[in-house]
Amino acid sequence: MKLGFIAAADRENNFNKIEPLGLLYMAAYLEKYLNFENVIIAEDVETLIVEKPDLVGISTYSTCIGRAGEIAKRVKEEIGVPVIIGGPHVTLYPEYIPENCDIGVIGEGEQTISELLELYLKEHVFSPHELRKIKGIIFKDGSERVKTPERGLILPLDIIPPPKRELVHDSFFVPNIMTGRGCPYKCSFCATQLVWKKYRNFSPEYVSKELLTLIDNDNFNKIEFGDDLFAISNDRVKAIHDIIINNELHKKAFFYVNIRANIFNEEMACLFKEMNVTKVFVGFESGSDKILKFYNKKQTVKDNQKVVDLCHKYDIGIISSFIAGAPVETEDDIKATRDFIYRNSEKIAVFVVCYLQPCPGTPLWNTMKLPPVRSEKDLQEVICRKNFSEYLSDEQLENYLNEINSIYKGPVKHLSHGLDLICGLHKKGLYSVPDHQSLNDLMTFRDRGKNVVSLEK
């Protein structure tokens, strides 16, 4: 008996090439509680089919549901085995899953997939009578879709073993660690509150064990904390900080974390610097307070600016995201976003401006004026639509986004300045670059070099 997992994603795009943590957690859970180890995780459908699993599990987001349908169709046509689908899309919109999928897993998957596999190992078939006994699924019984009662949350999270990363060890760039699930905030566009229900965290001891394994045993020197919100409070950050410092992991690796603008402060920035956090991911979303309020972000443009200034002060790189195309967004609002990015472009390492993609079931989805969704095609048309603004035409919004994306990001500006400086120093016979540990060190060298060059003019 072999179980084959695959994540429905665009594998040609390296941005999507991240660890499929949900699948890795489920593989570890099956090994611990069912003593079942014959699990493969395929990067593409061709590999999956060659492996000829007896049962297939697909994980997907709503944006990839079309791809999930293609995978399920090929599995049915070429190896003809049962197909289970899970992931955020199934939790948000279980009524719309591809026709070639037999069972949908709603919510957290570890316990549900364990019960499904246990049933299949015993019966070698998924009979509707037995499936009705398993909570948290949707399945077909003839022409009828049957949705079973909701499954409760996994508590405590520590009962889930760490992800079985050896299944994909050589395939992904930076390992992700989850120190918790969910987020206590309720941004109107975000599906986290629906997927995870409420915020829960793994114990510091659990996190410590996983960190030590990755850094000391597996020799990773970059770790990304993949929580929706890692920096939940100063106390929680301090607990992880102490693990890293006490085990001297800050001398062996650097870390990336997710933060939130309204709770980020100088104490947190100091802790990050000490534990060797070099990049933070933050959702600024907009340069307009009106839009931030519309998204129920509980943060202001002033909060966003505080993050920029503190991270610049402590030499921590910022990877930021913005959203364009809200129903109430006007020209003044998108200009405010453009201006915020422009005046901070030397301090922000990366900014990404995305079109608004409403998720089914979220507060934003429920209040927007959307066309009726009666099919998977209808759903895709809504999700893939680029502009929901009632005040900006598609052309206007696209022009503003092109203008924003033409703004030089900080590292590009510094590189451009640096190349000019190097050319000048090369002409003067000056080649040596001092030892440096940060961008600020190089900027000091640049300023000194400019003076050298200007004296010769």
C-alpha positions in Angstrom: 0.0 0.0 0.0 1.5 3.3 -1.1 0.1 6.8 -0.5 1.1 9.6 -3.0 0.9 13.2 -2.0 1.2 16.2 -4.4 0.7 20.0 -4.0 -1.2 21.7 -6.8 1.1 24.5 -7.7 3.1 26.1 -10.5 6.4 24.2 -10.2 7.9 26.3 -13.0 7.7 29.3 -10.7 10.4 29.2 -8.0 8.3 31.6 -5.9 6.0 28.6 -5.3 8.9 26.3 -4.5 8.4 26.1 -0.8 8.0 23.2 1.5 4.6 21.6 1.4 4.4 21.6 5.2 0.8 20.4 5.4 1.7 17.2 3.5 4.9 16.8 5.5 3.0 17.1 8.8 0.5 14.5 7.6 3.2 12.0 6.6 4.8 12.4 10.0 1.4 11.9 11.7 0.7 8.7 9.8 4.1 7.3 10.7 3.6 8.1 14.4 0.0 7.0 14.9 -0.5 4.4 12.2 3.0 3.2 11.8 2.5 3.9 8.1 5.7 5.0 6.3 5.1 4.3 2.6 4.4 7.9 1.6 5.8 9.7 -1.4 5.6 13.4 -2.1 5.8 14.1 -5.9 6.8 17.5 -7.3 4.9 16.8 -10.5 2.1 14.6 -11.8 4.4 12.6 -14.1 6.4 11.5 -11.1 3.3 10.7 -9.2 1.9 8.5 -11.9 5.2 6.7 -12.4 5.2 5.8 -8.6 1.7 4.2 -9.1 0.4 4.9 -5.6 -2.7 3.1 -4.3 -4.2 6.3 -3.0 -3.5 10.0 -3.9 -3.8 13.1 -1.8 -3.8 16.6 -3.4 -3.3 19.9 -1.5 -4.5 23.1 -3.1 -5.3 26.8 -2.8 -8.3 28.3 -4.6 -6.0 30.0 -7.1 -4.7 26.5 -8.1 -8.0 24.6 -8.1 -7.8 24.3 -11.9 -4.4 22.7 -11.6 -5.7 20.3 -8.9 -8.5 19.3 -11.3 -6.0 18.5 -14.0 -3.9 16.3 -11.6 -7.0 14.5 -10.4 -8.2 13.8 -14.0 -4.8 12.4 -15.0 -4.7 10.2 -11.9 -8.1 8.8 -12.7 -7.3 8.2 -16.3 -3.9 6.7 -15.9 -3.9 4.8 -12.6 -7.5 4.8 -11.6 -7.1 5.1 -7.8 -9.1 7.1 -5.2 -8.3 10.8 -5.0 -8.5 12.8 -1.8 -8.2 16.6 -1.9 -7.5 19.1 0.9 -5.9 22.4 1.7 -7.3 25.9 2.2 -9.6 25.8 -0.9 -11.5 22.8 0.3 -12.0 24.3 3.8 -13.2 27.6 2.3 -15.4 26.2 -0.5 -16.0 22.5 -0.1 -18.9 22.6 -2.5 -16.6 23.3 -5.4 -14.0 20.6 -5.7 -12.9 18.9 -9.0 -15.3 16.2 -10.2 -12.5 13.6 -10.3 -11.8 14.0 -6.6 -13.6 11.4 -4.4 -13.2 13.0 -1.0 -12.5 16.5 0.3 -10.8 17.1 3.7 -12.2 20.2 5.5 -9.9 21.8 8.1 -6.8 20.4 9.6 -5.9 17.2 7.8 -3.7 15.1 10.1 -6.4 13.3 12.1 -8.7 13.1 9.1 -6.2 11.5 6.7 -5.2 9.1 9.4 -8.8 7.9 9.8 -9.3 7.7 6.0 -6.2 5.7 5.5 -7.0 3.4 8.4 -10.4 2.7 6.7 -8.8 2.1 3.3 -6.2 -0.2 4.7 -9.0 -2.2 6.3 -11.7 -2.2 3.6 -9.7 -1.4 0.4 -12.6 0.8 -0.6 -14.3 4.0 0.6 -17.9 3.0 1.1 -20.4 5.9 1.7 -21.7 4.2 4.8 -18.2 4.2 6.5 -17.3 7.6 5.2 -20.3 9.1 7.0 -18.6 8.2 10.3 -15.5 10.3 9.6 -15.8 14.0 10.6 -14.5 16.8 8.5 -15.0 15.5 5.0 -17.2 15.9 1.9 -17.7 13.1 -0.5 -19.9 11.9 -3.3 -22.6 9.3 -2.7 -24.0 8.8 -6.2 -25.1 12.3 -7.4 -25.3 13.6 -3.8 -22.5 15.5 -2.0 -22.4 14.5 1.6 -20.7 16.8 4.2 -20.0 15.2 7.6 -20.0 17.1 10.9 -17.1 19.5 11.6 -14.0 18.1 13.1 -12.6 19.7 16.3 -9.3 21.5 16.4 -6.1 19.6 17.3 -5.2 20.4 20.9 -2.4 20.6 21.9 -0.5 21.1 18.7 2.5 19.3 20.2 0.8 15.9 19.6 1.6 16.5 15.9 5.2 15.3 15.2 7.5 17.6 13.3 7.2 17.6 9.5 8.8 14.6 7.8 11.2 16.7 5.8 13.3 13.8 4.5 10.6 13.2 1.9 11.6 16.5 0.1 15.0 17.2 1.6 16.8 18.1 -1.6 13.9 19.8 -3.4 13.3 23.1 -1.5 15.2 26.2 -0.7 14.6 27.5 2.8 13.0 25.2 5.4 9.9 26.6 7.1 9.1 26.2 10.8 5.6 26.7 12.1 5.6 27.9 15.8 1.8 28.2 15.7 -1.3 28.0 13.6 -3.7 30.8 12.9 -3.8 34.5 13.7 -5.8 36.4 16.4 -6.5 39.3 13.9 -9.4 39.4 11.5 -8.4 41.2 8.3 -11.4 41.2 6.1 -9.6 39.7 3.1 -7.7 37.0 4.9 -8.7 33.3 5.0 -6.5 32.4 8.0 -9.4 32.9 10.4 -11.5 30.4 8.5 -8.8 27.8 7.8 -7.3 27.6 11.4 -10.3 28.9 13.4 -8.3 30.3 16.2 -4.7 31.0 17.1 -2.8 28.1 18.8 0.9 27.6 19.2 3.5 24.9 19.6 5.4 24.9 22.9 8.8 26.4 23.1 10.2 23.0 23.8 8.7 21.6 20.5 10.1 24.6 18.6 13.5 24.2 20.2 13.7 20.5 19.2 12.8 21.3 15.6 15.3 24.1 15.4 18.1 22.1 16.8 17.4 19.3 14.3 17.4 21.6 11.3 20.5 23.6 12.3 22.7 21.1 14.2 21.8 17.8 12.5 20.8 18.9 9.0 23.1 21.9 8.7 20.6 24.5 7.4 21.9 28.0 7.9 18.6 29.8 6.8 15.3 29.2 8.6 12.0 30.8 7.8 9.3 31.0 10.5 6.3 30.4 8.3 3.6 31.3 10.8 0.9 33.7 9.5 2.0 35.9 12.4 5.2 34.9 14.1 5.6 38.1 16.1 2.4 37.7 18.1 3.8 39.5 21.1 7.1 40.5 22.7 6.8 37.6 25.2 6.4 35.0 22.5 9.3 36.5 20.5 11.4 36.5 23.7 10.6 32.8 24.3 11.9 31.9 20.8 14.8 34.4 21.1 15.9 32.7 24.3 15.9 29.3 22.6 18.1 30.6 19.8 20.5 32.5 22.0 20.9 29.8 24.7 21.7 27.2 22.0 23.9 29.7 20.1 21.9 29.1 17.0 22.2 32.8 16.0 25.9 32.1 15.3 25.0 29.3 12.9 21.9 30.5 11.1 19.9 33.5 10.2 16.1 33.8 10.3 13.1 35.2 8.4 9.9 36.0 10.3 6.4 37.5 9.7 5.4 40.6 11.6 2.5 42.9 12.0 2.8 46.7 11.8 0.6 47.6 14.7 2.4 45.5 17.3 6.0 45.9 16.0 8.1 47.9 18.4 11.7 48.7 19.3 12.0 45.9 21.9 10.9 43.4 19.3 13.4 44.9 16.8 16.2 44.5 19.4 15.2 40.9 20.0 15.2 40.2 16.2 18.7 41.7 15.8 20.1 39.6 18.7 18.6 36.4 17.3 20.0 37.2 13.8 16.7 37.9 12.0 17.8 39.4 8.7 14.4 39.7 7.0 10.9 40.4 8.0 7.8 39.9 5.9 5.1 42.4 6.6 1.7 43.2 5.0 1.6 47.0 4.7 -1.3 46.6 2.2 -1.8 50.3 1.5 -0.5 53.8 2.0 -4.1 55.0 2.8 -5.6 54.9 6.2 -9.0 54.6 4.6 -8.1 51.4 2.8 -6.4 50.0 5.9 -9.6 50.6 7.8 -11.7 49.0 5.0 -9.5 45.8 5.3 -9.9 45.9 9.1 -6.1 45.8 9.4 -6.1 47.5 12.9 -3.0 49.4 11.7 -2.3 52.8 10.3 0.1 54.3 7.8 2.0 55.7 10.8 2.4 52.1 12.1 3.7 51.1 8.6 6.2 53.9 8.7 7.4 52.9 12.2 8.2 49.4 10.9 10.3 50.9 8.0 12.2 53.2 10.4 12.9 50.6 13.1 14.0 48.0 10.6 16.3 50.5 8.9 17.7 51.5 12.3 18.5 47.8 13.2 19.6 46.9 9.6 16.8 44.3 9.1 15.6 43.8 5.6 11.9 44.4 4.8 9.9 42.2 2.3 6.5 44.0 2.1 3.2 43.4 0.3 0.5 45.8 -0.8 -3.0 45.2 -2.2 -4.5 47.1 -5.0 -8.1 47.2 -6.4 -10.3 47.4 -3.3 -13.9 48.2 -4.0 -13.6 51.6 -2.3 -10.1 52.4 -3.6 -9.9 55.8 -5.4 -7.1 57.5 -7.3 -6.1 59.3 -4.1 -5.7 56.0 -2.3 -3.5 54.3 -4.9 -1.5 57.5 -5.2 -1.0 57.4 -1.4 0.4 53.8 -1.7 2.7 54.9 -4.6 4.0 57.8 -2.5 4.6 55.7 0.6 6.6 53.2 -1.5 8.5 55.9 -3.2 9.6 57.8 -0.1 10.7 54.6 1.6 12.1 52.8 -1.5 15.7 53.0 -0.2 14.7 51.3 3.1 12.5 48.5 1.7 14.4 45.5 0.3 11.4 44.1 -1.6 7.9 45.3 -2.2 5.2 43.4 -4.0 1.9 45.0 -5.1 -0.8 42.4 -5.8 -4.3 42.7 -7.1 -7.0 42.0 -4.6 -8.0 38.3 -4.6 -11.0 37.8 -2.4 -11.2 34.4 -0.7 -14.5 32.6 -0.5 -16.2 32.9 2.9 -14.1 35.8 4.2 -15.9 39.0 5.5 -14.7 40.8 2.4 -16.1 38.2 0.1 -19.5 38.2 1.9 -19.8 42.0 1.6 -18.6 42.6 -1.9 -21.0 42.9 -4.9 -19.9 39.7 -6.6 -21.7 37.8 -9.4 -23.4 34.5 -8.3 -21.0 31.5 -8.1 -22.7 28.4 -9.4 -19.8 26.5 -10.8 -16.0 26.1 -10.6 -15.7 28.3 -13.7 -17.7 31.1 -12.0 -15.4 30.8 -8.9 -12.3 31.1 -11.0 -13.6 34.2 -12.8 -14.1 35.9 -9.5 -10.8 34.9 -8.0 -8.8 35.8 -11.1 -10.4 39.2 -11.6 -7.9 41.9 -11.2 -9.8 45.0 -10.3 -12.8 45.4 -7.9 -12.5 49.2 -7.5 -15.7 51.1 -8.2 -13.7 54.3 -8.9 -10.7 53.1 -11.0 -10.9 51.7 -14.5 -8.8 48.6 -15.2 -6.5 50.8 -17.3 -6.0 53.3 -14.6 -5.2 50.7 -12.0 -2.8 48.9 -14.3 -1.0 52.2 -15.1 -0.5 53.0 -11.4 0.8 49.5 -10.7 3.2 49.8 -13.6 4.4 53.2 -12.2 4.8 51.7 -8.7 6.7 48.7 -10.1 9.1 51.0 -11.9 10.3 52.5 -8.6 13.8 51.3 -7.8 13.9 49.1 -4.7 16.6 49.9 -2.1 19.2 47.2 -3.0 18.9 48.2 -6.7 19.5 51.9 -5.8 22.5 51.0 -3.7 23.9 48.7 -6.4 23.6 51.5 -8.9 25.3 53.9 -6.6 27.9 51.3 -5.8 28.8 50.7 -9.4 29.2 54.4 -10.0 31.5 54.5 -7.0 33.6 51.5 -8.0 34.1 53.0 -11.5 35.4 56.2 -9.9 37.7 54.4 -7.5 38.9 52.1 -10.3 40.0 55.2 -12.2 41.9 56.4 -9.2 43.7 53.1 -8.6 41.7 52.3 -5.4 40.4 48.8 -5.3 40.1 47.6 -1.7 36.7 47.2 0.0 36.7 47.1 3.8 35.4 44.2 5.8 31.7 44.6 6.2 28.8 42.9 8.1 25.9 45.0 7.0 24.6 47.3 4.3 25.2 50.3 6.7 28.9 49.5 6.7 29.0 49.6 2.9 27.1 52.8 2.9 29.7 54.5 5.1 32.4 53.3 2.7 30.4 54.6 -0.2 30.0 58.1 1.4 33.8 58.2 2.2 34.5 57.1 -1.4 32.4 59.8 -2.8 34.5 62.4 -1.0 37.7 60.9 -2.4 36.4 61.0 -5.9 34.9 64.5 -5.6 38.3 65.9 -4.3 39.8 64.9 -7.7 37.3 66.8 -9.7 
